[in-house]
Amino acid sequence: MNTLARSERTKVKRLPARGAYDQETIYSILDDGFICHVGFAIDGQPYVIPTGYARIGDHVYIHGSSASRMLRSLAEGIDVCVTVTHVDGLVLARSAFHHSINYRSVVVLGQAKMVEDPAEKEMALEAFTEHIIPGRWPEIRWPSELELKATTVLKLAIDEASAKVRTGDPKDDDEDYGMNVWAGVVPLSSKPGQPIRDSRLADEIDLPTYISEYLRK
């Protein structure tokens, strides 16, 4: 199991026992989601922007319009913070103070680089699609040359990163365990609904299995 070096910026200081620095934990949390929040600052003004992402090997890839101020700024090499969080449950304690949330999160720090190689760029766009809907890429029209020019792809090395995870029961004070109050965890998860056909979809086109059986963790 490979473990990332703990930098002063990624070391978990609040409840350090919840911190994790091994690639297996970090990569599994990244792979379970497809929306990240990208934090950066321009002229002293901080921004945090949600966007889609995919992991390929030891890099996180993000993409968007070539006109995007966020992507143009990140391509200049400014510092960036990419975060991913999954909420797994509501932790209901006997006291208000000890209510919490079960979660899995990752923070990745560094400087993003623009993907210039056309083959790597197309690979990233395929990864975005397959990360969200596995099996989709072979069926759809791939990006045209004009669409590729209108799209910027950036990658961020997963070199400086850490995970933080909370699981399990509430942690009440000893004197509160005798209270006549329900305590425990309400699990939360994302579940797909029934697919809705495009109003212009031809009647003879059936729903693919990779959609009808789609399920995320």
Steps between C-alpha positions, in 0.01 A plus 500: 500500500653833392470787746532867411737717698321710762567864426427773751209604277336158472565363849166449679529695824142498630418139604815361332386139549251558219775594257625264230790545259510169314422497128240225535278711727556824311440348158190306609340819632582684178367214287169486689407856399486715189454854636790683663538853632794697366636773727734774378561873540529775237629842610426414861142391430437133588268283289369148547346354184324161467588303189521147365821299517657163436811328631747341261790338681665752731320807363162668538369643173250785468365663186275775372465781249819655369342833595476398867679748727559223751675273251698783343619612843590149615692439178730786600624289792330664797445293815185290499312292755271222372263336748257209476253409777247218544235521773428145619276557799353735760639427847236571763640526850327546834638851530491782246877544530584147385277485193717435196516363146662185368700602195795428274702790361817571305704818459753529216737799483737612227518673164299376203650459153327541168472184292648585161541153346189424287509129585513567874226759465269252326589237758397741776168582331429128468589455867255774603218326317586147610553609860141626516327244273717192430425361155383831352806609300487229227142593407515877473650744248851592609611866516567671169820695437310825562357366826845391614636850433214648704581274796782545750625201698721538806666238716614516860752252638386317814831563676389716793173360629324353800170335586282540807232248593242470777306178556302336778285600795466835674756570770295617798618605844480212750230670706274537195477129410221449751273759338166390356591633154542303175856512370667342199567556130265578212679365189494716187574396142444614142268280297406543132136549410308363204664622174291758311497474121595801290182636343665471156636148552385254233256240634706206373807592709507284811644592836858363524577260782781722629232764569217278625741328742692816587595527864756708686637419841 
